[in-house]
Structure formats: structure tokens, C-alpha cells
């Protein structure tokens, strides 16, 4: 696995562990998995948007559209 993806996955794991409510409904494992998956996807979209911003010669519409499409805010 790419080192950058490993780093994003680790950030998502940390986020999940720190934010999941211990008294959540359902299984704790399910809640952790859901929080991880959502954060991991968000981090990947943000990374793609960042790359688009850096490579679009000053026009940030591509980055904005990527984030809007996936419902990700800065």
C-alpha cells in the first residue's frame, strides 16, 4: 500500500477511536468501522482536491467540484 494511503488510514483510525461514543447504539466495532470508513473517504477526497488545486494553474474550480460532489468541506 502507498505510504500516503497508509498515513491517511492511520489518521482515520485515530479519528474513529477518538470520536466514537462508547455508549453508541449497536456494536462498538460497527461504530468504529463506520467512523473510520467515513473519515478515510473524506481524507482521500480532500487529498485529491488538494492535488487538483496545486495542479490547475490557479483555477480552483476542479478542487471545489470534487469536494462538492462528495459532500466534503474543508
C-alpha positions as CSV (number, residue, x, y, z in Angstrom):
1,X,0.0,0.0,0.0
2,X,1.2,3.5,-0.8
3,X,2.7,5.3,2.2
4,X,0.4,8.3,1.8
5,X,-2.6,6.0,1.9
6,X,-1.2,4.3,5.0
7,X,-0.9,7.7,6.7
8,X,-4.5,8.7,5.7
9,X,-5.7,5.3,7.1
10,X,-3.9,5.9,10.4
11,X,-5.4,9.4,10.7
12,X,-8.8,7.9,10.1
13,X,-8.3,5.2,12.7
14,X,-7.2,7.8,15.3
15,X,-10.2,9.9,14.4
16,X,-12.6,6.9,14.8
17,X,-11.2,5.9,18.2
18,X,-11.3,9.5,19.5
19,X,-14.8,10.3,18.3
20,X,-16.9,7.2,18.6
21,X,-19.3,7.3,21.5
22,X,-18.7,4.3,23.8
23,X,-22.4,4.2,24.6
24,X,-23.4,4.2,20.9
25,X,-26.3,2.1,19.7
26,X,-25.3,-1.2,18.2
27,X,-21.9,-2.7,18.2
28,X,-18.8,-0.7,19.1
29,X,-16.9,-2.4,16.3
30,X,-19.6,-1.4,13.8
31,X,-19.5,2.2,15.0
32,X,-15.7,2.3,14.8
33,X,-15.8,0.8,11.3
34,X,-18.4,3.3,10.1
35,X,-16.4,6.3,11.6
36,X,-13.2,5.0,10.1
37,X,-14.7,4.5,6.6
38,X,-16.3,7.9,6.5
39,X,-13.2,9.7,7.7
40,X,-10.9,7.7,5.4
41,X,-13.0,8.5,2.4
42,X,-13.2,12.2,3.4
43,X,-9.4,12.3,3.7
44,X,-8.9,10.8,0.3
45,X,-11.3,13.3,-1.3
46,X,-9.5,16.2,0.4
47,X,-6.2,14.8,-0.8
48,X,-7.5,14.6,-4.4
49,X,-8.9,18.1,-4.1
50,X,-5.5,19.4,-2.8
51,X,-3.7,17.8,-5.7
52,X,-6.2,19.4,-8.1
53,X,-5.7,22.8,-6.5
54,X,-1.9,22.5,-6.8
55,X,-2.1,21.5,-10.5
56,X,-4.8,23.5,-12.1
57,X,-2.8,26.7,-12.8
58,X,-4.7,28.9,-10.4
59,X,-8.2,27.8,-11.2
60,X,-9.7,26.2,-8.1
61,X,-13.0,25.0,-9.7
62,X,-11.8,21.4,-10.1
63,X,-11.0,21.2,-6.4
64,X,-14.2,22.8,-5.4
65,X,-16.3,20.5,-7.7
66,X,-14.5,17.4,-6.3
67,X,-15.3,18.4,-2.7
68,X,-18.9,19.4,-3.6
69,X,-19.5,16.1,-5.4
70,X,-18.5,14.1,-2.4
71,X,-20.0,16.4,0.2
72,X,-16.7,17.2,1.8
73,X,-16.0,20.5,3.5
74,X,-12.5,21.9,4.2
